[in-house]
């Protein structure tokens, strides 16, 4: 009770700057006292926003991941592609995490007095488990970046990929399951939801995954840049008949860049918050906590934007051809069909030493 808590402060000399004092002060709203509230949420409106804004993000992510899975599974040919299978696996694990995030504070123990909490220790553990399981999608992001590296830099065919692709799934899933089950004794109230409350180590795999994905994709982009320079002789500036609009290197760079940005927009802020809390700081940084809680459930949403962005080219190409045709007719000329509007028969060489590079499916499949 409030009286019992006050007795502790009266009977013991507790430094005002100590972590325990700050933690107790955050909860003084339970007794009707004024103060910072938990994580700086010192009004009812702020506490409601902490519940609902992350929930909206999680729902958007659920929708995005579901759309990706549906798009892949409806096409038998697409289902056989390694890239598509990786996207399904990534999206499936994101569904686990997003579903758990969407409950926000609901599974938290009711006696913790967090807005929206209606749960108990068991529901808290269950939510923490599925949130941790959802981080497997971060590890599959590493597999996706390795896929790009093998296809773009080393020109691997789908047949070559079939020999090793099982490891692109097995390794991240083993790591994800290991940390999800290993965290069961540590799942607890983390204000926004239940998660692994141990200091530092639960978030190390995600930090490592970000580092690996960054290094691999930087290698891919550098390779494409070098190949683009070497293949300059294949293109003539200003000659529309030898232009494909966006060059292969541009497509590769931006697609890999956007997938990496989806990763960056999801995890670093939340990781920074976790490590800051572990160091005993930022307990009342409302904006910091709200930003981290809003961004971390969004990976499925970001992935969907990038995934379907790659498939918007056909509509743009058709519209461009139609406009050109109408302009030509208005001038009384026979409409010409540029090479960029015709079906592509062969890949434009991007290496003067290797020959053409096989593109990932996302640059070819525009359906």
C-alpha positions in Angstrom: 0.0 0.0 0.0 1.0 3.6 -0.2 1.4 3.8 3.6 3.7 0.8 3.6 5.9 2.4 0.8 6.0 5.6 2.8 7.1 3.7 5.9 10.1 2.3 3.9 11.2 5.9 3.0 10.7 7.0 6.6 12.6 4.1 8.2 15.5 4.0 5.8 17.8 6.6 4.4 17.4 6.4 0.7 19.4 8.7 -1.6 17.1 10.8 -3.8 19.3 10.0 -6.8 19.3 6.2 -6.3 17.7 3.9 -8.9 15.2 2.5 -6.4 14.0 6.0 -5.4 13.5 7.0 -9.0 11.6 3.8 -9.7 9.3 4.3 -6.8 8.7 7.9 -7.6 7.6 6.9 -11.1 4.8 4.9 -9.4 3.6 7.7 -7.1 0.6 8.4 -9.3 -1.0 5.2 -7.8 -1.4 7.1 -4.5 -2.8 10.2 -6.2 0.5 12.1 -5.8 2.0 14.3 -8.5 5.2 13.3 -10.1 6.8 12.1 -13.3 4.7 9.0 -13.7 6.1 5.8 -15.2 8.6 6.6 -18.1 7.5 10.3 -17.8 3.8 9.6 -18.6 2.5 12.1 -16.0 -1.0 12.5 -17.5 -3.7 10.0 -18.4 -3.5 11.1 -22.0 0.2 10.3 -22.2 -0.4 6.9 -20.6 -3.1 6.1 -23.2 -0.8 7.1 -26.0 1.8 4.7 -24.7 -0.8 1.9 -25.1 -2.3 2.8 -28.4 0.4 4.2 -30.7 2.6 1.1 -30.5 -0.6 -1.0 -30.9 -1.4 0.8 -34.2 2.2 0.2 -35.4 1.9 -3.5 -34.6 -1.4 -3.7 -36.5 0.2 -2.0 -39.6 3.0 -4.5 -39.4 0.6 -7.4 -39.2 -1.1 -6.2 -42.3 2.2 -5.7 -44.2 3.5 -9.1 -43.4 0.2 -10.8 -44.2 0.2 -9.1 -47.6 3.7 -10.3 -48.4 2.9 -13.9 -47.5 -0.3 -13.8 -49.5 1.4 -12.4 -52.6 4.1 -15.1 -52.5 1.8 -18.1 -51.7 -0.8 -17.4 -54.4 1.8 -18.0 -57.2 3.3 -21.5 -57.4 6.2 -20.3 -59.4 7.0 -17.5 -57.0 6.9 -20.0 -54.1 9.9 -21.9 -55.4 12.2 -18.8 -55.4 14.7 -18.5 -52.6 14.0 -14.8 -52.2 10.3 -15.3 -51.9 10.8 -18.1 -49.3 13.0 -15.8 -47.3 10.4 -13.1 -47.4 7.7 -15.6 -46.2 9.9 -16.8 -43.3 10.8 -13.2 -42.3 7.2 -12.1 -42.5 5.9 -15.2 -40.6 8.2 -14.5 -37.6 7.3 -10.9 -37.8 3.6 -11.9 -37.5 4.5 -13.6 -34.2 6.2 -10.5 -32.9 3.6 -8.0 -34.2 0.7 -10.0 -32.8 2.3 -10.0 -29.4 3.3 -6.3 -29.6 -0.4 -5.4 -30.6 -1.5 -6.4 -27.1 0.9 -3.8 -25.7 0.1 -3.5 -21.9 -2.9 -5.8 -21.8 -1.0 -9.0 -20.7 0.9 -7.1 -18.0 0.0 -8.1 -14.4 -3.0 -6.2 -13.3 -1.4 -5.4 -9.9 1.4 -3.4 -11.7 -1.1 -0.5 -12.3 0.0 0.1 -15.9 -2.7 1.6 -18.1 -4.5 -1.2 -19.9 -3.0 -4.0 -17.9 -5.4 -6.9 -17.3 -3.0 -9.9 -17.2 -0.9 -12.0 -14.8 2.5 -13.6 -14.6 1.5 -16.3 -17.2 0.2 -13.9 -19.8 3.2 -11.7 -19.3 5.5 -14.6 -20.0 3.6 -15.7 -23.0 3.7 -12.2 -24.5 7.4 -11.9 -23.8 8.1 -15.3 -25.5 6.3 -14.4 -28.7 7.9 -10.9 -28.8 11.3 -12.6 -28.5 10.4 -15.2 -31.0 9.5 -12.3 -33.4 13.1 -11.1 -33.3 13.9 -14.1 -35.4 12.9 -11.9 -38.3 15.9 -9.7 -37.6 18.2 -12.7 -38.0 16.5 -13.7 -41.3 17.3 -10.2 -42.5 20.9 -11.3 -42.3 20.1 -14.3 -44.5 18.4 -11.9 -46.9 21.5 -9.8 -47.2 23.6 -12.8 -47.7 21.3 -13.9 -50.5 21.8 -10.6 -52.2 25.5 -11.0 -51.9 25.6 -14.5 -53.4 23.3 -13.5 -56.3 24.6 -10.1 -57.1 28.3 -10.3 -56.5 29.0 -14.0 -57.1 26.3 -14.5 -59.8 24.8 -17.6 -58.1 21.9 -19.2 -59.9 18.8 -20.5 -58.3 20.2 -24.1 -58.7 23.3 -23.2 -56.8 21.3 -21.4 -54.1 19.2 -24.6 -53.6 22.3 -26.4 -52.3 22.9 -24.0 -49.4 19.6 -22.2 -48.8 18.5 -24.4 -46.0 21.2 -22.8 -43.8 19.8 -19.4 -44.5 16.7 -20.6 -42.7 18.1 -23.1 -40.1 20.7 -20.9 -38.5 18.5 -17.8 -37.8 15.6 -20.0 -36.6 17.8 -21.9 -34.2 19.2 -18.6 -32.8 15.7 -17.2 -32.5 14.2 -20.2 -30.8 17.2 -20.5 -28.5 16.8 -16.9 -27.2 13.0 -17.2 -27.0 13.1 -20.3 -24.8 16.2 -19.1 -22.9 14.4 -15.9 -21.9 11.4 -17.6 -20.2 12.8 -17.0 -16.7 13.4 -13.3 -17.5 10.2 -12.1 -19.1 8.7 -9.3 -17.0 6.9 -6.0 -17.1 8.8 -3.6 -19.4 6.2 -0.8 -19.2 5.1 -1.0 -22.8 4.7 -4.8 -22.8 6.4 -7.8 -21.3 9.9 -8.7 -22.6 13.2 -10.0 -21.5 14.2 -7.9 -18.5 17.8 -9.2 -18.1 20.5 -6.6 -18.6 22.2 -6.3 -21.9 22.5 -9.9 -23.2 19.0 -10.3 -24.7 19.6 -7.6 -27.3 23.1 -8.6 -28.3 22.0 -10.9 -31.2 19.9 -8.2 -32.8 22.8 -5.7 -32.5 25.0 -8.4 -34.1 22.4 -8.9 -36.9 22.3 -5.2 -37.7 26.1 -5.2 -37.9 26.2 -8.2 -40.2 23.5 -6.9 -42.5 25.2 -3.6 -42.7 28.6 -5.0 -43.6 27.1 -7.5 -46.2 24.9 -4.9 -47.9 27.8 -2.3 -48.0 29.8 -5.0 -49.8 27.0 -5.5 -52.3 26.6 -1.8 -52.9 30.3 -1.3 -53.4 30.4 -4.2 -55.8 27.5 -2.9 -57.9 29.1 0.5 -58.0 32.3 -1.0 -59.3 30.5 -3.1 -61.8 28.5 -0.1 -63.0 31.7 1.8 -63.7 33.2 -1.2 -65.6 30.1 -1.6 -67.7 29.9 2.0 -68.8 31.0 1.1 -72.3 27.7 -0.9 -72.7 25.7 2.3 -72.4 25.7 5.4 -74.6 24.6 8.5 -72.9 21.6 10.1 -74.4 20.8 7.1 -76.6 17.3 5.9 -75.6 17.7 2.7 -77.6 20.5 1.6 -75.3 18.9 2.7 -72.1 16.8 0.7 -69.7 15.7 3.7 -67.7 16.9 2.9 -64.2 20.2 1.0 -64.5 20.6 -2.4 -62.9 23.0 -1.0 -60.4 20.5 1.7 -59.3 17.8 -0.9 -58.8 20.1 -3.2 -56.8 21.4 -0.3 -54.7 18.0 1.2 -53.8 16.3 -2.1 -53.2 19.1 -3.3 -50.9 19.2 0.2 -49.3 15.5 0.3 -48.5 15.5 -3.2 -47.0 18.4 -2.1 -44.8 16.6 1.1 -43.9 13.6 -0.9 -42.8 15.9 -2.7 -40.5 17.4 0.5 -39.2 14.1 2.2 -38.7 12.9 -0.7 -36.6 15.6 -1.7 -34.2 18.4 0.8 -33.2 16.2 3.2 -31.2 14.7 0.4 -29.2 18.1 -1.2 -28.6 19.4 2.1 -27.4 16.4 2.3 -25.0 17.1 -1.2 -23.7 20.7 -0.5 -23.1 20.0 2.8 -21.5 17.5 1.2 -19.1 20.1 -1.5 -18.3 22.5 1.3 -17.3 19.9 2.8 -14.9 18.9 5.8 -17.0 16.1 7.2 -19.1 13.3 6.0 -16.7 11.4 9.2 -17.3 12.3 9.9 -21.0 8.7 9.8 -22.3 9.6 10.8 -25.9 12.4 8.3 -26.1 10.2 5.5 -24.8 7.3 6.4 -27.1 9.5 6.6 -30.2 11.2 3.3 -29.5 7.9 1.6 -28.7 6.3 3.0 -31.9 9.1 2.1 -34.2 10.1 -1.5 -33.1 6.8 -3.2 -34.2 6.9 -1.6 -37.7 9.3 -3.9 -39.6 6.5 -5.8 -41.4 5.0 -2.6 -42.5 8.3 -1.3 -43.8 9.1 -4.6 -45.5 5.8 -4.5 -47.3 6.5 -1.0 -48.6 9.8 -2.0 -50.0 8.5 -5.4 -51.3 5.6 -3.9 -53.3 7.6 -0.9 -54.3 9.7 -3.2 -56.5 6.6 -4.4 -58.2 5.2 -1.0 -59.1 7.5 -0.6 -62.2 5.2 -2.3 -64.6 2.3 0.1 -64.1 4.7 3.1 -64.4 6.2 1.7 -67.6 2.7 1.1 -69.1 1.6 4.6 -68.2 4.8 6.1 -69.6 4.4 4.2 -72.9 0.7 5.3 -73.2 1.6 9.0 -72.7 4.4 8.8 -75.3 2.1 7.2 -77.8 -0.6 9.8 -77.3 2.0 12.6 -77.7 3.4 11.0 -80.9 -0.1 10.7 -82.4 -0.9 14.3 -81.5 2.2 15.3 -83.6 1.0 13.1 -86.4 4.0 10.8 -86.1 4.0 7.0 -85.9 4.5 6.1 -82.2 7.8 4.5 -81.5 8.2 1.9 -78.9 11.4 2.4 -76.9 13.4 -0.5 -75.8 12.5 0.2 -72.2 8.8 -0.5 -72.9 9.4 -3.8 -74.6 9.7 -7.1 -72.7 13.2 -7.7 -71.7 14.8 -10.7 -73.5 18.2 -10.6 -72.0 19.9 -9.0 -69.1 22.1 -6.0 -69.8 25.7 -7.0 -69.0 27.0 -5.4 -65.8 30.4 -6.8 -65.7 33.1 -6.6 -68.4 34.8 -9.7 -66.9 32.0 -11.8 -65.5 29.2 -11.4 -68.0 25.7 -10.6 -66.9 24.5 -10.8 -63.3 21.4 -12.8 -62.5 19.0 -10.4 -60.7 17.0 -11.4 -57.7 13.4 -12.2 -58.4 12.2 -8.9 -57.1 13.8 -7.1 -60.0 12.2 -9.4 -62.6 8.9 -10.5 -61.1 6.6 -7.4 -61.4 3.3 -9.2 -61.3 
